[in-house]
Amino acid sequence: MKSRPEAPLPADWFLKARLKLRHLQLFVTLDECRNLHRAAAQLGMSQPAASKLLGDIEGQLGVSLFERHARGVTPNWYGEILIRHARSMFTSLAQAGDELNAFSAGNAGTVSVGTVLAPAVTLLASAVERVHRDSPHLQVNIDVDVSHNLVPRLRDGEFDFAIARIPSALPAGDFVFEEIGEEALCFICRHDHPLTRVEIPTLTAMRDYPWVLQPTGSLMRQRVEHLFLHFGVAPPERIINTPDIYMALAMVDKSEAITVTTQEVAELLCAQPRFATLPLPEALSVQPYGLISLRERRLSPGAAKLMHVLHRMIRDYRSNPGKR
């Protein structure tokens, strides 16, 4: 089998190749099992039938999709592309079923949104409340995570849109991005922490305590480390890594640990007098997040309605940034 197609594939290549859902199932199952015999058994077919199914589509495309070796099979770059799109198609079909069920039950459809934490606390919660005034039966699924996890899932079809940042590793041209704003950060500690008895604690004093931070490489973690380095202080060394703000606050509440979170989350979750905010030597924030959708994907009616409300709220926020 050739390493690349002899000619570019036409737009309707999948029709000419007679691509079926069974092929897509086989791609995904082979990726999970990495073994043709196990994949065939999982799909309820014989190994020769599975081998023929794979060979037929590879023959139509003119390239191998999987590398065969003694221990099984491994997808090559061509296989990875088809596997990713196969997963996206199955996700879209599952969402179509959810929408059909919602309409048949008298509801107004379903929308799935991925978001980083701060917008979920304020912007998205307010937008959902407004949409539900006119569409009370619209089912809204919200998944809160970090941008590094959310945007690939948006690309794979798990979300209608996301409120996040586009990771540098992904092609920005695949997305439509509307900037919303930066996230102001603050340091949180227990209300009776020793540092609360100091009028303006130094970063040198802060670094001697344990910290609960997002994992290495996250924007919030990088911003904290850069702040220490900017003032000539080595970053904290006693660090507990967790992306979960609730776990972080539990650690802060039970120890002398310090954590960092956004100002909006702190105002909602870090109630006085249980927690305290430590003064910082300068304002701290992370790069702007925004409303992200896929350039080539049409939104469902419910998603379009929620997106429209968010667009209006973003415009209102820009015209009056002091009001949330």
C-alpha positions as CSV (number, residue, x, y, z in Angstrom):
1,M,0.0,0.0,0.0
2,K,1.3,3.5,-0.9
3,S,2.4,5.9,1.8
4,R,0.1,8.7,0.3
5,P,-2.8,8.9,-2.1
6,E,-1.8,9.2,-5.8
7,A,-4.2,12.1,-6.2
8,P,-6.1,14.5,-3.9
9,L,-9.4,13.1,-2.7
10,P,-12.5,14.6,-4.1
11,A,-15.0,16.4,-1.9
12,D,-17.4,13.4,-2.1
13,W,-14.7,10.7,-1.6
14,F,-16.7,9.0,1.2
15,L,-19.5,8.4,-1.3
16,K,-17.2,7.0,-3.9
17,A,-15.5,4.8,-1.3
18,R,-18.9,3.7,0.0
19,L,-17.9,4.6,3.5
20,K,-20.3,3.2,6.1
21,L,-20.9,3.6,9.8
22,R,-19.4,0.1,10.1
23,H,-16.1,1.4,8.8
24,L,-16.2,4.3,11.4
25,Q,-17.0,1.8,14.2
26,L,-14.0,-0.3,13.1
27,F,-11.7,2.7,13.1
28,V,-12.6,3.8,16.6
29,T,-12.6,0.2,18.0
30,L,-9.2,-0.6,16.5
31,D,-7.9,2.6,18.0
32,E,-9.2,1.4,21.4
33,C,-8.1,-2.2,21.1
34,R,-5.0,-1.9,18.9
35,N,-5.7,-5.5,17.9
36,L,-7.8,-6.7,14.9
37,H,-9.0,-9.9,16.6
38,R,-10.3,-8.1,19.8
39,A,-11.8,-5.3,17.7
40,A,-13.7,-7.8,15.5
41,A,-15.0,-9.6,18.6
42,Q,-16.1,-6.4,20.1
43,L,-18.0,-5.5,17.0
44,G,-19.5,-9.0,16.7
45,M,-17.8,-10.0,13.5
46,S,-15.1,-12.4,12.4
47,Q,-11.5,-11.3,12.1
48,P,-11.4,-12.0,8.4
49,A,-14.5,-9.9,7.9
50,A,-13.0,-7.0,9.9
51,S,-9.7,-7.4,8.0
52,K,-11.6,-7.2,4.7
53,L,-13.6,-4.2,5.8
54,L,-10.4,-2.3,6.7
55,G,-8.7,-3.5,3.5
56,D,-11.6,-2.4,1.3
57,I,-11.5,1.2,2.6
58,E,-7.7,1.3,2.5
59,G,-7.9,0.1,-1.1
60,Q,-10.4,2.8,-2.0
61,L,-8.2,5.5,-0.4
62,G,-5.0,4.1,-1.8
63,V,-3.2,4.3,1.6
64,S,-2.7,2.3,4.7
65,L,-4.5,3.6,7.8
66,F,-3.0,1.3,10.3
67,E,0.5,-0.1,10.7
68,R,0.4,-3.9,11.2
69,H,3.0,-5.5,13.6
70,A,3.3,-8.7,15.6
71,R,1.5,-7.3,18.6
72,G,-1.4,-5.8,16.8
73,V,-2.1,-2.6,14.8
74,T,-1.3,1.1,15.4
75,P,-3.0,4.0,13.5
76,N,-0.7,6.1,11.3
77,W,-1.3,9.8,10.5
78,Y,-4.0,8.9,8.0
79,G,-5.7,6.6,10.5
80,E,-5.5,9.2,13.2
81,I,-7.3,11.7,11.0
82,L,-10.2,9.3,10.2
83,I,-10.4,8.2,13.8
84,R,-10.8,11.7,15.1
85,H,-13.5,12.5,12.6
86,A,-15.2,9.2,13.2
87,R,-15.4,10.1,16.9
88,S,-16.8,13.5,16.1
89,M,-19.5,12.0,13.8
90,F,-20.6,9.6,16.5
91,T,-20.8,12.4,19.0
92,S,-22.8,14.5,16.6
93,L,-25.2,11.6,16.0
94,A,-25.6,11.0,19.7
95,Q,-26.4,14.7,20.1
96,A,-28.9,14.5,17.3
97,G,-30.6,11.7,19.2
98,D,-30.7,13.8,22.4
99,E,-32.3,16.7,20.4
100,L,-34.9,14.4,18.8
101,N,-35.8,12.9,22.2
102,A,-36.0,16.4,23.7
103,F,-38.4,17.6,20.9
104,S,-40.5,14.5,21.1
105,A,-40.8,15.1,24.9
106,G,-42.0,18.6,24.4
107,N,-38.6,20.2,25.2
108,A,-36.7,22.8,23.2
109,G,-33.6,20.9,22.4
110,T,-30.2,20.5,24.0
111,V,-27.0,22.6,24.1
112,S,-23.6,21.5,25.5
113,V,-21.1,24.1,26.6
114,G,-17.5,23.8,27.9
115,T,-16.2,26.6,30.0
116,V,-13.3,27.7,32.2
117,L,-14.4,28.4,35.8
118,A,-14.8,32.1,36.1
119,P,-17.3,32.6,33.2
120,A,-19.3,29.7,34.5
121,V,-19.7,31.6,37.8
122,T,-21.0,34.8,36.3
123,L,-21.4,35.2,32.5
124,L,-22.7,31.7,31.5
125,A,-24.9,31.3,34.6
126,S,-26.6,34.7,33.8
127,A,-26.9,33.8,30.1
128,V,-28.6,30.5,30.8
129,E,-31.0,32.2,33.2
130,R,-32.0,34.7,30.5
131,V,-32.5,32.0,27.8
132,H,-34.6,29.9,30.2
133,R,-37.1,32.8,30.5
134,D,-38.1,32.2,26.8
135,S,-37.1,28.6,26.5
136,P,-37.7,27.0,29.9
137,H,-37.3,23.5,28.5
138,L,-34.0,23.9,26.8
139,Q,-31.6,21.4,28.3
140,V,-28.2,23.0,28.9
141,N,-25.2,20.8,29.7
142,I,-22.2,22.6,31.2
143,D,-18.7,21.1,31.6
144,V,-16.2,23.1,33.6
145,D,-12.5,22.4,32.9
146,V,-9.3,24.1,31.7
147,S,-8.9,25.4,28.2
148,H,-6.2,22.7,27.3
149,N,-8.9,20.0,27.8
150,L,-12.0,21.9,26.6
151,V,-11.0,23.1,23.1
152,P,-9.9,19.7,21.8
153,R,-13.2,18.4,22.9
154,L,-15.0,21.2,21.2
155,R,-13.1,20.3,18.0
156,D,-14.1,16.7,18.4
157,G,-17.8,17.6,18.6
158,E,-18.5,17.2,22.3
159,F,-19.6,20.9,22.8
160,D,-21.6,23.3,20.7
161,F,-19.2,26.0,21.8
162,A,-16.8,26.8,24.6
163,I,-15.8,29.8,26.7
164,A,-12.0,29.4,27.0
165,R,-8.7,30.1,25.4
166,I,-7.4,28.5,22.3
167,P,-4.3,26.4,23.1
168,S,-1.3,27.3,21.1
169,A,-0.9,23.7,19.8
170,L,-4.2,24.0,17.9
171,P,-4.7,25.8,14.6
172,A,-6.5,29.1,15.5
173,G,-8.0,29.2,12.0
174,D,-10.3,26.3,12.8
175,F,-12.2,28.5,15.3
176,V,-14.2,31.6,15.6
177,F,-13.0,33.5,18.7
178,E,-14.7,36.5,20.3
179,E,-12.6,37.9,23.2
180,I,-14.5,38.5,26.5
181,G,-11.8,39.7,28.9
182,E,-9.0,38.8,31.3
183,E,-9.4,37.0,34.6
184,A,-8.1,38.9,37.6
185,L,-6.4,36.6,40.1
186,C,-6.0,36.7,43.9
187,F,-4.2,34.7,46.6
188,I,-6.4,32.9,49.1
189,C,-5.6,31.6,52.6
190,R,-7.4,30.5,55.7
191,H,-8.9,33.4,57.7
192,D,-6.5,32.9,60.7
193,H,-3.4,32.3,58.6
194,P,-0.3,33.8,60.0
195,L,0.1,36.0,57.0
196,T,-3.2,37.7,57.7
197,R,-1.5,39.3,60.7
198,V,1.0,41.0,58.5
199,E,-0.1,44.3,56.9
200,I,1.6,43.6,53.5
201,P,3.1,40.1,53.4
202,T,6.1,39.7,51.0
203,L,6.4,37.1,48.3
204,T,9.4,35.8,50.2
205,A,7.3,35.2,53.2
206,M,4.5,33.6,51.1
207,R,6.8,31.1,49.4
208,D,7.7,29.5,52.7
209,Y,4.2,28.2,53.1
210,P,2.7,25.2,51.2
211,W,0.7,26.1,48.0
212,V,-2.1,24.4,46.2
213,L,-1.8,25.3,42.5
214,Q,-3.1,24.1,39.1
215,P,-0.7,21.6,37.4
216,T,2.5,22.7,35.8
217,G,2.0,24.4,32.4
218,S,-1.5,25.8,33.2
219,L,-1.9,29.6,32.7
220,M,-2.7,30.3,36.3
221,R,0.3,28.3,37.5
222,Q,2.6,30.1,35.0
223,R,1.3,33.5,36.0
224,V,2.1,32.8,39.7
225,E,5.6,31.6,38.9
226,H,6.3,34.6,36.7
227,L,5.1,37.0,39.5
228,F,7.7,35.5,41.9
229,L,10.5,35.6,39.3
230,H,9.6,39.2,38.3
231,F,10.3,40.3,41.9
232,G,13.5,38.2,42.2
233,V,12.0,35.5,44.4
234,A,12.2,31.8,43.7
235,P,8.7,30.3,43.1
236,P,7.2,28.1,45.9
237,E,8.6,24.6,46.2
238,R,6.0,23.0,48.5
239,I,3.2,22.6,46.0
240,I,0.1,20.3,45.8
241,N,-1.1,20.1,42.2
242,T,-4.8,20.0,41.5
243,P,-7.0,21.7,38.8
244,D,-10.0,21.4,41.2
245,I,-10.8,24.6,43.1
246,Y,-12.9,22.8,45.6
247,M,-10.0,20.5,46.5
248,A,-7.7,23.5,46.7
249,L,-10.1,25.4,49.1
250,A,-10.4,22.2,51.2
251,M,-6.6,22.1,51.6
252,V,-6.5,25.8,52.4
253,D,-9.2,25.5,55.0
254,K,-7.5,22.6,56.8
255,S,-3.9,23.9,56.6
256,E,-1.7,26.9,56.2
257,A,-1.6,26.5,52.4
258,I,-2.2,29.3,49.9
259,T,-4.0,29.0,46.6
260,V,-4.7,31.2,43.7
261,T,-8.1,31.7,42.0
262,T,-9.9,34.3,40.0
263,Q,-11.5,37.3,41.7
264,E,-15.0,36.3,40.6
265,V,-14.6,32.7,42.0
266,A,-13.2,34.1,45.2
267,E,-16.1,36.4,45.6
268,L,-18.5,33.5,45.2
269,L,-16.8,30.7,47.0
270,C,-14.4,32.2,49.5
271,A,-16.8,33.7,52.0
272,Q,-15.7,35.7,55.0
273,P,-14.6,34.9,57.7
274,R,-13.6,31.5,56.6
275,F,-11.0,32.6,54.0
276,A,-8.9,35.7,53.5
277,T,-7.4,37.4,50.4
278,L,-3.7,38.3,50.6
279,P,-2.6,41.7,49.2
280,L,-0.3,41.4,46.1
281,P,2.6,43.5,45.1
282,E,0.9,44.2,41.7
283,A,-2.3,43.3,39.8
284,L,-2.3,39.7,38.6
285,S,-4.3,38.4,35.7
286,V,-4.2,35.8,32.9
287,Q,-4.6,36.3,29.2
288,P,-8.1,36.9,27.9
289,Y,-10.6,34.1,27.4
290,G,-13.3,34.2,24.8
291,L,-16.3,32.6,23.1
292,I,-15.1,29.9,20.8
293,S,-17.0,28.0,18.1
294,L,-15.9,25.9,15.2
295,R,-15.8,27.8,11.9
296,E,-17.2,25.1,9.8
297,R,-20.0,23.8,12.1
298,R,-23.5,25.1,12.2
299,L,-25.0,25.5,15.7
300,S,-28.2,23.8,16.7
301,P,-31.2,26.2,17.4
302,G,-30.8,25.9,21.2
303,A,-27.0,26.6,21.0
304,A,-27.6,29.5,18.6
305,K,-30.1,31.0,21.0
306,L,-27.7,30.8,24.0
307,M,-24.8,32.1,21.8
308,H,-26.9,35.1,20.8
309,V,-27.6,36.0,24.4
310,L,-23.9,35.6,25.2
311,H,-23.0,37.9,22.3
312,R,-25.4,40.6,23.7
313,M,-24.0,40.2,27.2
314,I,-20.4,40.5,26.0
315,R,-21.3,43.7,24.1
316,D,-22.9,45.1,27.3
317,Y,-19.9,44.2,29.3
318,R,-17.5,45.9,26.9
319,S,-19.6,49.1,26.9
320,N,-19.8,49.1,30.7
321,P,-16.8,46.9,32.0
322,G,-17.4,48.0,35.6
323,K,-20.8,46.2,35.7
324,R,-21.1,42.5,35.7
